[in-house]
Amino acid sequence: MPYTHPGLQRIGPANSDWPTLWSYSTADSQATVNTSGYFDAAADDLNVGDVIMCHHGSGTVVLYPVLSNDGTTVDVADGLPLGTTDTD
C-alpha cells in the first residue's frame, strides 16, 4: 500500500536548511517502502538527503535516505535496518 499523507512526523532539526529526520510507521514491508514512488504524496515535504526512520509492523526499524525528489516522484535508498537482536 503506498504511503498516505500525512503519515510522516518531522523529528528535526528546526532549521529547514539542514537534512531532516522523519518518523513513519507502517505495516508495509521494507521492499514495498523502498520502491520508487512510495513517498510521492510527501514530495512537497521531503528533500534529497533527508532520512526517514520507518517503524515496520514487524518491530523492525529501517533508515531510508531520500535519494531523489523531482517534485513529483520521490525515491529512497533500499534502507538500513537497525539491529533488533540482543545476544546478552
C-alpha positions in Angstrom: 0.0 0.0 0.0 1.5 3.4 -0.9 2.3 6.0 1.7 -0.8 8.0 2.8 -0.2 11.7 3.6 0.2 12.9 6.4 1.9 10.0 8.0 5.4 11.5 8.3 6.3 13.2 11.5 9.2 15.6 11.5 11.7 14.9 14.3 14.1 17.7 13.5 16.1 19.9 13.1 14.1 23.0 13.3 16.3 24.7 10.7 14.9 23.7 7.3 18.3 24.3 5.6 19.6 21.0 7.1 18.6 17.5 6.3 15.6 16.4 8.2 14.9 13.3 10.2 11.4 12.0 9.8 9.5 9.2 11.7 7.0 7.0 9.9 5.1 3.8 10.9 3.7 1.2 8.6 2.8 -2.4 8.3 4.3 -2.4 4.7 7.4 -4.4 4.1 10.9 -2.9 3.5 10.7 -4.0 -0.1 7.4 -2.1 -0.5 8.6 1.1 1.2 11.9 1.4 -0.8 10.0 1.2 -4.1 10.4 4.4 -6.1 7.2 6.5 -5.8 6.1 5.1 -2.4 6.5 8.6 -0.8 5.3 10.6 -3.8 2.4 12.1 -1.7 5.1 13.7 0.5 7.2 15.2 -2.4 6.5 18.7 -1.1 8.0 17.9 2.3 10.9 15.6 1.6 14.3 16.8 0.3 17.3 14.9 -1.0 19.4 14.0 2.0 16.5 13.7 4.4 16.3 10.4 6.3 13.0 8.6 7.1 13.1 6.4 10.2 10.5 3.8 9.5 8.9 1.6 12.1 7.6 -1.5 10.3 4.8 -3.6 11.8 7.2 -6.4 12.5 9.0 -4.2 15.0 11.9 -3.6 12.6 13.3 -0.1 12.3 14.8 0.9 9.0 16.5 4.1 7.9 15.7 5.3 4.4 17.8 8.2 3.0 15.9 10.2 0.3 18.0 9.8 -2.9 15.9 11.9 -5.3 12.9 14.1 -5.5 11.9 15.9 -8.7 8.9 17.4 -7.1 6.6 14.6 -8.2 8.5 11.3 -7.7 10.4 10.5 -4.5 13.0 7.7 -4.4 14.6 6.4 -1.2 17.5 4.0 -0.7 17.0 0.3 -0.1 17.2 1.0 3.6 19.5 0.3 6.5 17.8 -1.9 9.1 18.8 -1.1 12.7 19.8 -4.1 14.8 17.0 -5.9 16.5 18.9 -8.7 18.2 20.2 -8.8 21.7 22.6 -11.6 22.5 23.2 -10.9 26.2 
